[in-house]
Amino acid sequence: MSITLCIPARIASTRLPRKVLLDLGGKPVVQHVWEKAKQVRQADRVILLTDSEEVAQVARGFGAEVVMTSPDCPSGTARMASVIDQVPGDFFLNVQGDEPFIQPDLLDGLISRWKETKCRLVTAVSKIQTTERLMASSVVKVVRAENGEAIYFSRSPIPHLRGVDPTEWVARRDYWVHIGVYGYDRATLAGYSKLAPTELETVESLEQLRFLAHGFTFQTVVTQYHPVAGDEPFIQPDLLDGLISRWKETQCRLVTAVSKIQTTERLMASSVVKVVRAESGEAIYFSRSPIPHLRGVDPTEWVARRDYWVHVGVYGYDRATLAGYSKLAPTELETVESLEQLRFLAHGFTFQTVVTQYHPVAIDTPEDLAVARKML
């Protein structure tokens, strides 16, 4: 049995342009993915799939085998299926080109599950630890059968525990997040292009639902891995230099960073701290609510109508402000929003802001910490 690991890598990314080629520790993001893929013990071949000649040249430069694909492929699965006749193998793994911290042991686990069960499709899941992640529509949930098969994938929190407060659901049962790495046998991947798109796939915006709607099943492998994709690189030295420069230019007492919010989903998420900025660049207010409110406009259109800003939690203080912090009494605003920066605003201080493209990698759970340790 021949195992081929494919890395679909597109250069046209909406949230972070050219992310697969961004530098991460002296190497492009996609090279980290390729190096992890090469560590998969059971893989016979690793191939990078791209529609970009620039990506192809970079990949060949670090030794990768490259197959060119059409720019019209809407997903990694479609990209793989489009070149199935050019790629050898009995079983294929799909590892996205923007996951530099993917764990080789997880990929070996997917291969082993396929060998054990002879399933046509296999994917990975990880336990959800917080209510916030369970309720977030950006987190794809999976309902699993007793035998480990995936019954359904959804952006909604599933299954619904009737009569139980949603804040207690995570404590009452196991909930699972989908880790977007897939394995397919050759016949299933080759037949993908013949499967018509389905209404479920469209409304949830989840490519894996095309398989379910056509009667296929996924086996699942449980992992502790949580994806950290390449559109959220580590803190950037240039950002810190920018904060220092802004302090020198303005002689402000406090300075912090903001990044543009690109999606309605992030704007509405209470885990994303929003910032309203004055014309001068000062932060007027920080909140977990979507601010400012555009009266009379459908909230799904807000991001298209104006710039919204997410707070990037890095701060600069002059000496006097930092030294005086312990004398500032906690405030009601700080408590209800659970945002420490509001103590400063409530006591009359102001923040200057620096705009950055950086998006933070948060460590909110033991699993996040485990992932962060692997990055170091």
N, C-alpha and C positions, 0 to 999 in steps of 0.2 A: 504493500500500500504506500503510495507516494503522497506526501503532505507538502502543500505549497502555502506559504504565508504571503499575502498581498498587502501592500501599503498604498491605498489610494491617497494621493496628495495633490490637492488643487491649490492654485495660487490666488484665485479670486475668492477671498473671504470677506464677508460684509462687515463683521464686527472688528476684525483686526486684519487689515490688508496684508497679504504676503506672509501670513503668520508661519507657514511651514519653513520659510527661509530666514526667519528672524534669528538673531544670534542668541544662544543660550549657553553660557559657560564656554564661549569660544567656538561653538559649533552651531550649525543651523538646527532648528527644532527637529526637522525630519531626519537628520543624521542620528540624533539620539534615539528616535523610534526604530530606525534601521538597526542600530547597534543592539538594542534590546531584542529585536526580532531575531537577530543572528544568534542570540543566546538560547533560543528555544530548542531544547534537546531533540525533540521529535520532528522538527521541520526539516525537510529535505532541500527546500529552496525558498529564498526570500526575493520577491519581485516588487519593485516600486512602480505604481501606475500613475501617470500624470498626463494632463493635456497641455502642459507648459514646457516649452523647450528650455527655458531658464532653469526650472526645477530639475529637468532631466540632466542638464549639464552639471549642475551642482551635485546631483546624486551619483552620476558616473564618476565625478571627481573623488568621492569618498568610497568608491568601489561597488556601488549598488548596480544590480541588473535592472534595467528600465524597459518598460513597455509603454508606448504612447497610446493615448486614448482620445476619444472625441471630447470636445469641450461641452457637448450637449448632455452629458450624463448627469442626471439630477441627484444621484446618491452614490455612495461607495459601492453598494451592491450592484447598481446599474453599470458602474465603471468596470467592475470585475466581470460581470456577465457579458459586457460588450466585446471583451477580448479573450473569452474562454477558449476559443480555437487556437490562440497563440500561447496559451499557458498550460503546461502539463500539470497533472495531479489528480488524485482520487478524492482528496479532501482539501478544502481551502479555508484559510482563516483571513478575516478582514480586520486589519488594525489601522485605525485612522492615523493619518500623517501628522496630527497635531497632539498626540498623546505621548510626550517624551518620557513619561515615568511609568508606562505600561510595564507590568511585571511579567517576565518570561515564565515564571511558574504558573501564573494564571493561564497563559496561552497553552502551556503543556497540559494543564488540567482540562481545557476544552478539547484538546486532541484525545486525551485519555477517555473522556466521557463519550466521545464519538465512537472510539474503538470498543468501549464496553457495551454500548447500547445499540450501535448501528443506526443511530438516529440520522435523520436527514438534515436537521438544523440544530445548532447548539449555541447558547449565549450565556452571559454571566449576570449574576445578581449579587447585591450586597445589602446587608441589613440597614434599614433606616432607623436612626437613633433619636431624631427629634421631630416634634410636631411641625416645626417650621418647614423642614424638608418634606415631610409627608404632604403638607398642604400646598407646596410650591408647584405651579404648573410647569416650571422648567425641569422638574425632577420627574422622570418617567417611572411610574410604579408598575410592578408585575404581580399578578396573582398566580400562584403556583399550585399545581395538583399534588396529591400525596406522593406520586412517583417522580416529582421534580419537574414535570412538564409545565411550561408557561401556558396558562389558560387565557390570559388577556394582558395587554399592555395599555396603560392610560396615563394621561397627564392629571387626571382626577385622583383623589385619594381613594384607593380601592384595596380590599373590600370595605364597604360601609358598615360600621357597627351600629345597628339600629338600637336606639334608646340609650346610647352611651355618648357622653360629651366628647366631641372630636379631640379635645386636648388630652384625653385619656387613652386614645386609641393605641398609640405606640406602646404604652405600658401594658395593654391588654393582650396583644398578639404580635407576632412578627409581621412587619411590613418590609417589602423588598423594592430596592431601586434597581433599575436596569442599567447595566454597564454595557455601553454600545460597542461591543466586540462580538463578531459573529463567526460561526463556522458552518460550512455548507458541504454536502457531498457534491460530486461533480454533476450528477443529473439534475439536482435541484437548482444549482447555480446556472447551469446551461439553459434550464427552462424558465428562468426568471423573466426574460424579455417577452415571453409568451403569456405571462400572467397580466391580465388587464388591471390597471389601477382601480382601486375600490373606494367607496364612499368613506369607509372607516379610516383608511389610510389618509384620506384628504382632510377629514374633519379633525383628526387628532394630530395630523402632520407627523406621522410615525411610519417609516417605510416598512417596518417589520409586520405591520398589520395587513399588508398585502398578502403575506404568506398565510397568516391565520384565516383571513377571509376566504382564501382558496383551499382551506382544508388541511394545510400543513401544520405540524406541531414542532415546537422548540423544546429540547432538553435544556436544563439550566445547571450551571455550576455556581456554587456559593463561594464568594471571595470576600476578603476584607479590603480589597483594593477599592479606592475611590478615585475616579478619574480627575486628573489635573491637566486640562487641555492647554495647548500652546497659545490660546488667546488670553491666558492669564499668567504671563511670565513673572519671575521674581521682581522684587523692588528694584527700580532702575536708578543707578547712580546719577544719571542726568536729571531725574526728578528731584533728588535731594539737593543737587547743585542749584536747581531752579528755585527751590524754597529759600535757600541761602541768598541767592541773588535778589529775590523779591524782598526779603528782609532788608538787605543792604540798600536797595533802591528806595523803599518806602519808609524805613525805620519804624515799621509796624511792631507791635508788641507780640502779636501772634500771627502765624501763617500756617496754612494747610493746603491740601490739594483736592482737586475735583476732576472728574472725568465725565465725558458726555454719555448720557443714557441713550441707548440705541433702540430699545424695544419697550413696548407697553408692558410686557411681562415684568421686566426689571423695575419699571416705574411704579408698578402697583405692589411690588413685593415689600412687605414690612421689614425684611432682612436687609434691604437696600436703603441706606440713609441718603435722603435727598437734601440738596442745598439750594436755597434761593440766594442769588448773588445780585448785588447792586451794580450800577453802571461802572463804578470805580473798581470792581472786582472784590469788594468786601462781601463776606458772607452775612446775609441778613438773618437767616434762620436755617436750622438743621431739623429734619423730621423724618420719621419712618412713613408718614403719609405722603401721597403724591402731591407735591407742591411746586409751583402755584397751581391752584384750581382754575381751569379755563371754563368759565361760566357759559352755559349754552352750547358747549362743544362736547360731542361724544368722547368719553375718556380714551377710547381706542384710537382717536385721532390726535391726541395731545402731543405725542412725540413728534408727529409730522408738522405740527403747527409752530413749535418753538423749541428752543434748547432747554433740556432738563439735565440736571447735574447730580451725579452720585459723589458722595464724600469718600475720598481715599484717606483712610485713617492714619495719616502721618502728620506730625505737628512740629512746628518750630516756635520757640518762646525766647524772648529776651530774658536776661538774668533776673530782673526785678519781678517780672510777671510770674516766672516759675517759682521764685523764692516766696512769693506772696500767696501761692495757690492754697496752701494749707490753712490760711486765714479766711478763705472764702467759704462761707457757710453753704452746705448743700441746698439746692433749690427744688421747688416743686416741679418745674419744667424738666430738670435733669432726671428727676425720679420717674415721672410718668412716661417720658419718652425713652428712658434708660440710655441717655446719651450724655457722657461726661462733658462734652464741649459746651453744652447749654449752661453749665454753671458759669462759664466765662461770660456768655452773652447776657445772662440774667443779672450779672453784676456790672454790666456796662462796658465790657471789653469788646473789641472787634477783631475779626480774623481777616487778613488778606488771603486771597486764594490764588493758586497756580493751576492752570489747566494742563492736564496730561492725558496721554492715551493709555497710561498704565491702568490695569484692573487688578485689584489685590487678590492674592491667594489667602483666604481666611483659614484659621485653625480654630474650629468651634467644637470639635468632637475628638475623642481618642483616635478615631479612624483618620481624621484630617492630620493629626499629629504624626501618626505612623507614615502617612504619605509624605509629609514635609520632611521627616527624617531621611527618607529615601532620596530626597532631592539634594541633600547636602553632600 
